Amino acid sequence: MSNRRWTALWLGLVLVAAAAAAVRAEDKEKNRETFMATVLQQANMRLPGGGTFQLTMNVDQWTSVEERKRLLVTFKEGGSEALMKELRKAKAGYIVPPAFARWPSWEIDVASSIPQPDGGRIVRLFTERPIIFGEAYYNTRSKDYEFGIVELKLNADGEGEGITIPAAKLSLSAEGELAVETLPYTTGPQKLIGVRQWKDKKKDKDKK
């Protein structure tokens, strides 16, 4: 094969791959659901002192019931380490922290939406918690609390309240049920107020 033909073939493959990536990105954008909330911070290890700040949560893919059950079995059989390995393969979206914090966005590993009788729903997000350098370097107790949890309770209009646990440790109760442990006075749960789902007016108009 000549160099010219090889270059043309290579460019063709690159363009096809780029086009496929663009389609996937566009599909994500179409299916994305965005939620916003204000955190009433009491005492958070990542932000000293009290105060409020806003989080934006983007869900690109909802985790199926079957997948959530599989992850629970993984935890029961292999513990947090085995669960962490599986979570790093399962990306459902990402959380955008407040701009002043200067943290990067971090990924949502599991996202579930549970319909309620009143037309609302409960949204639960589960993520690997970002561990800051100081925690890892000094091997502090908080390093054992590897997960982050968000629960949003929304009414039929997509508004409501919720809670977030910035650092959680998972365990199993005597009955074999999943239990969540937090560090007292430092990591939650923190209350979420002003929770709302962001609605794209253009998308709503297109649906009509």
C-alpha beads as a LAMMPS data file, in Angstrom:
LAMMPS data file: protein, C-alpha beads

208 atoms
207 bonds

1 atom types
1 bond types

-500.0 500.0 xlo xhi
-500.0 500.0 ylo yhi
-500.0 500.0 zlo zhi

Masses

1 110.0

Atoms # bond

1 1 1 0.000 0.000 0.000
2 1 1 1.365 3.414 -0.972
3 1 1 1.982 6.110 1.610
4 1 1 -0.737 8.244 0.014
5 1 1 -3.344 5.484 0.268
6 1 1 -2.277 4.673 3.829
7 1 1 -2.559 8.330 4.859
8 1 1 -6.012 8.605 3.265
9 1 1 -7.164 5.428 5.075
10 1 1 -5.779 6.671 8.393
11 1 1 -7.475 10.050 7.999
12 1 1 -10.734 8.297 7.126
13 1 1 -10.601 6.181 10.282
14 1 1 -9.834 9.247 12.413
15 1 1 -12.773 11.144 10.930
16 1 1 -15.138 8.202 11.472
17 1 1 -14.014 7.889 15.085
18 1 1 -14.416 11.631 15.644
19 1 1 -17.902 11.572 14.126
20 1 1 -18.907 8.636 16.343
21 1 1 -17.612 10.458 19.432
22 1 1 -19.580 13.562 18.444
23 1 1 -22.778 11.480 18.101
24 1 1 -22.220 9.911 21.530
25 1 1 -21.662 13.344 23.072
26 1 1 -24.825 14.653 21.410
27 1 1 -26.843 11.667 22.692
28 1 1 -25.552 12.315 26.218
29 1 1 -26.567 15.948 25.944
30 1 1 -30.086 14.985 24.838
31 1 1 -30.577 12.486 27.680
32 1 1 -28.907 14.544 30.410
33 1 1 -30.908 15.595 33.449
34 1 1 -29.501 18.419 35.565
35 1 1 -30.286 19.120 39.211
36 1 1 -29.212 22.071 41.340
37 1 1 -29.186 22.465 45.107
38 1 1 -27.838 24.698 47.858
39 1 1 -25.866 22.913 50.574
40 1 1 -26.414 24.119 54.137
41 1 1 -22.928 23.345 55.340
42 1 1 -22.444 22.579 59.025
43 1 1 -18.861 21.322 59.239
44 1 1 -17.302 19.905 56.106
45 1 1 -13.718 18.693 56.051
46 1 1 -13.270 20.163 52.570
47 1 1 -14.657 23.603 53.400
48 1 1 -13.733 24.886 56.881
49 1 1 -16.460 26.540 58.894
50 1 1 -20.137 26.939 58.112
51 1 1 -21.929 28.528 55.195
52 1 1 -23.770 27.648 52.017
53 1 1 -22.698 26.794 48.519
54 1 1 -24.301 25.411 45.383
55 1 1 -23.854 22.076 43.636
56 1 1 -24.886 21.131 40.116
57 1 1 -25.498 17.451 39.390
58 1 1 -25.638 16.136 35.817
59 1 1 -27.027 12.645 35.218
60 1 1 -26.290 11.243 31.759
61 1 1 -27.394 7.664 32.399
62 1 1 -29.625 6.046 35.004
63 1 1 -28.307 2.841 36.563
64 1 1 -30.626 -0.129 36.072
65 1 1 -32.095 -2.083 39.000
66 1 1 -30.201 -5.161 37.839
67 1 1 -26.884 -3.286 37.876
68 1 1 -27.550 -1.881 41.350
69 1 1 -28.306 -5.379 42.634
70 1 1 -25.095 -6.667 41.074
71 1 1 -23.068 -3.941 42.783
72 1 1 -24.659 -4.786 46.127
73 1 1 -23.672 -8.438 45.707
74 1 1 -20.144 -7.303 44.803
75 1 1 -19.942 -5.336 48.051
76 1 1 -21.311 -8.197 50.152
77 1 1 -18.813 -10.644 48.677
78 1 1 -15.715 -8.465 48.293
79 1 1 -16.190 -5.401 50.496
80 1 1 -15.409 -1.767 49.683
81 1 1 -12.307 -2.514 47.622
82 1 1 -14.193 -4.789 45.221
83 1 1 -17.060 -2.299 44.996
84 1 1 -14.665 0.554 44.250
85 1 1 -13.172 -1.351 41.311
86 1 1 -16.628 -1.875 39.817
87 1 1 -17.721 1.713 40.422
88 1 1 -14.771 3.003 38.424
89 1 1 -16.230 1.220 35.382
90 1 1 -19.762 2.576 35.856
91 1 1 -20.109 6.279 35.062
92 1 1 -23.553 7.842 35.285
93 1 1 -22.730 11.557 35.222
94 1 1 -20.794 14.149 37.190
95 1 1 -21.082 16.717 39.979
96 1 1 -19.901 20.288 39.478
97 1 1 -18.608 21.895 42.715
98 1 1 -18.841 25.646 43.429
99 1 1 -16.393 27.731 41.406
100 1 1 -14.694 29.283 44.449
101 1 1 -13.663 25.839 45.737
102 1 1 -11.392 25.261 42.730
103 1 1 -12.006 21.515 42.749
104 1 1 -12.427 19.550 39.533
105 1 1 -15.806 17.993 38.797
106 1 1 -16.118 14.442 40.019
107 1 1 -17.999 11.523 38.531
108 1 1 -21.299 10.026 39.617
109 1 1 -20.931 6.242 39.575
110 1 1 -24.520 5.165 40.280
111 1 1 -27.736 7.130 39.724
112 1 1 -31.265 5.941 40.466
113 1 1 -34.656 7.585 40.018
114 1 1 -37.559 6.211 42.069
115 1 1 -41.086 7.395 41.099
116 1 1 -43.399 8.442 43.937
117 1 1 -47.226 8.187 44.172
118 1 1 -47.625 11.995 44.158
119 1 1 -45.953 12.297 40.748
120 1 1 -42.598 13.254 42.198
121 1 1 -39.523 11.083 42.581
122 1 1 -36.520 10.350 44.721
123 1 1 -33.139 10.700 43.038
124 1 1 -30.148 8.968 44.630
125 1 1 -26.567 9.515 43.510
126 1 1 -23.568 7.479 44.644
127 1 1 -19.988 8.464 43.983
128 1 1 -16.426 7.772 44.944
129 1 1 -15.465 10.708 47.165
130 1 1 -12.469 12.775 46.057
131 1 1 -9.772 12.444 48.737
132 1 1 -7.604 15.509 49.220
133 1 1 -3.824 15.197 49.422
134 1 1 -3.616 15.816 53.176
135 1 1 -5.945 12.926 53.945
136 1 1 -3.971 10.491 51.806
137 1 1 -0.559 11.704 53.019
138 1 1 -1.345 11.567 56.745
139 1 1 -3.621 8.504 56.414
140 1 1 -6.317 10.170 58.518
141 1 1 -9.439 8.371 59.642
142 1 1 -11.554 10.166 57.045
143 1 1 -9.666 8.299 54.297
144 1 1 -11.673 5.181 55.214
145 1 1 -14.877 7.014 54.306
146 1 1 -14.539 6.556 50.578
147 1 1 -18.006 7.238 49.199
148 1 1 -20.306 10.210 48.723
149 1 1 -24.115 10.038 48.718
150 1 1 -26.785 12.483 47.554
151 1 1 -30.552 12.044 47.939
152 1 1 -33.015 14.473 46.339
153 1 1 -36.750 14.433 47.058
154 1 1 -38.572 16.137 44.188
155 1 1 -42.250 16.922 43.738
156 1 1 -44.134 16.724 40.434
157 1 1 -42.732 20.135 39.432
158 1 1 -39.135 18.980 39.916
159 1 1 -38.598 20.948 43.129
160 1 1 -37.852 19.885 46.691
161 1 1 -35.097 19.226 49.221
162 1 1 -32.550 16.593 50.080
163 1 1 -29.422 15.566 51.941
164 1 1 -25.813 14.851 51.053
165 1 1 -23.237 12.784 52.904
166 1 1 -19.838 13.993 51.661
167 1 1 -17.946 11.076 53.209
168 1 1 -19.569 7.731 53.960
169 1 1 -18.377 4.297 54.993
170 1 1 -20.431 1.259 54.015
171 1 1 -20.995 -1.827 56.121
172 1 1 -23.484 -4.669 56.516
173 1 1 -25.901 -4.947 59.421
174 1 1 -26.481 -8.197 61.326
175 1 1 -29.446 -8.774 59.000
176 1 1 -27.247 -8.380 55.934
177 1 1 -28.662 -4.963 55.044
178 1 1 -26.509 -2.122 53.731
179 1 1 -25.615 0.430 56.443
180 1 1 -24.063 3.888 56.035
181 1 1 -21.672 5.352 58.614
182 1 1 -20.453 8.971 58.685
183 1 1 -17.813 10.772 60.706
184 1 1 -19.689 12.628 63.481
185 1 1 -19.615 16.430 63.329
186 1 1 -17.586 16.538 60.117
187 1 1 -19.119 14.880 57.108
188 1 1 -22.851 15.017 57.338
189 1 1 -25.472 14.476 56.520
190 1 1 -25.697 18.019 55.180
191 1 1 -29.105 19.437 54.264
192 1 1 -29.910 20.451 50.692
193 1 1 -32.416 23.239 50.081
194 1 1 -33.749 24.905 46.943
195 1 1 -33.429 21.636 45.053
196 1 1 -34.726 21.859 41.516
197 1 1 -34.408 20.148 38.196
198 1 1 -33.140 22.414 35.460
199 1 1 -35.508 22.388 32.500
200 1 1 -34.373 23.201 28.995
201 1 1 -37.236 25.239 27.536
202 1 1 -36.055 24.491 24.009
203 1 1 -36.219 20.719 24.633
204 1 1 -39.675 21.044 26.187
205 1 1 -40.844 23.008 23.153
206 1 1 -39.424 20.390 20.758
207 1 1 -41.277 17.603 22.620
208 1 1 -44.547 19.457 22.099

Bonds

1 1 1 2
2 1 2 3
3 1 3 4
4 1 4 5
5 1 5 6
6 1 6 7
7 1 7 8
8 1 8 9
9 1 9 10
10 1 10 11
11 1 11 12
12 1 12 13
13 1 13 14
14 1 14 15
15 1 15 16
16 1 16 17
17 1 17 18
18 1 18 19
19 1 19 20
20 1 20 21
21 1 21 22
22 1 22 23
23 1 23 24
24 1 24 25
25 1 25 26
26 1 26 27
27 1 27 28
28 1 28 29
29 1 29 30
30 1 30 31
31 1 31 32
32 1 32 33
33 1 33 34
34 1 34 35
35 1 35 36
36 1 36 37
37 1 37 38
38 1 38 39
39 1 39 40
40 1 40 41
41 1 41 42
42 1 42 43
43 1 43 44
44 1 44 45
45 1 45 46
46 1 46 47
47 1 47 48
48 1 48 49
49 1 49 50
50 1 50 51
51 1 51 52
52 1 52 53
53 1 53 54
54 1 54 55
55 1 55 56
56 1 56 57
57 1 57 58
58 1 58 59
59 1 59 60
60 1 60 61
61 1 61 62
62 1 62 63
63 1 63 64
64 1 64 65
65 1 65 66
66 1 66 67
67 1 67 68
68 1 68 69
69 1 69 70
70 1 70 71
71 1 71 72
72 1 72 73
73 1 73 74
74 1 74 75
75 1 75 76
76 1 76 77
77 1 77 78
78 1 78 79
79 1 79 80
80 1 80 81
81 1 81 82
82 1 82 83
83 1 83 84
84 1 84 85
85 1 85 86
86 1 86 87
87 1 87 88
88 1 88 89
89 1 89 90
90 1 90 91
91 1 91 92
92 1 92 93
93 1 93 94
94 1 94 95
95 1 95 96
96 1 96 97
97 1 97 98
98 1 98 99
99 1 99 100
100 1 100 101
101 1 101 102
102 1 102 103
103 1 103 104
104 1 104 105
105 1 105 106
106 1 106 107
107 1 107 108
108 1 108 109
109 1 109 110
110 1 110 111
111 1 111 112
112 1 112 113
113 1 113 114
114 1 114 115
115 1 115 116
116 1 116 117
117 1 117 118
118 1 118 119
119 1 119 120
120 1 120 121
121 1 121 122
122 1 122 123
123 1 123 124
124 1 124 125
125 1 125 126
126 1 126 127
127 1 127 128
128 1 128 129
129 1 129 130
130 1 130 131
131 1 131 132
132 1 132 133
133 1 133 134
134 1 134 135
135 1 135 136
136 1 136 137
137 1 137 138
138 1 138 139
139 1 139 140
140 1 140 141
141 1 141 142
142 1 142 143
143 1 143 144
144 1 144 145
145 1 145 146
146 1 146 147
147 1 147 148
148 1 148 149
149 1 149 150
150 1 150 151
151 1 151 152
152 1 152 153
153 1 153 154
154 1 154 155
155 1 155 156
156 1 156 157
157 1 157 158
158 1 158 159
159 1 159 160
160 1 160 161
161 1 161 162
162 1 162 163
163 1 163 164
164 1 164 165
165 1 165 166
166 1 166 167
167 1 167 168
168 1 168 169
169 1 169 170
170 1 170 171
171 1 171 172
172 1 172 173
173 1 173 174
174 1 174 175
175 1 175 176
176 1 176 177
177 1 177 178
178 1 178 179
179 1 179 180
180 1 180 181
181 1 181 182
182 1 182 183
183 1 183 184
184 1 184 185
185 1 185 186
186 1 186 187
187 1 187 188
188 1 188 189
189 1 189 190
190 1 190 191
191 1 191 192
192 1 192 193
193 1 193 194
194 1 194 195
195 1 195 196
196 1 196 197
197 1 197 198
198 1 198 199
199 1 199 200
200 1 200 201
201 1 201 202
202 1 202 203
203 1 203 204
204 1 204 205
205 1 205 206
206 1 206 207
207 1 207 208
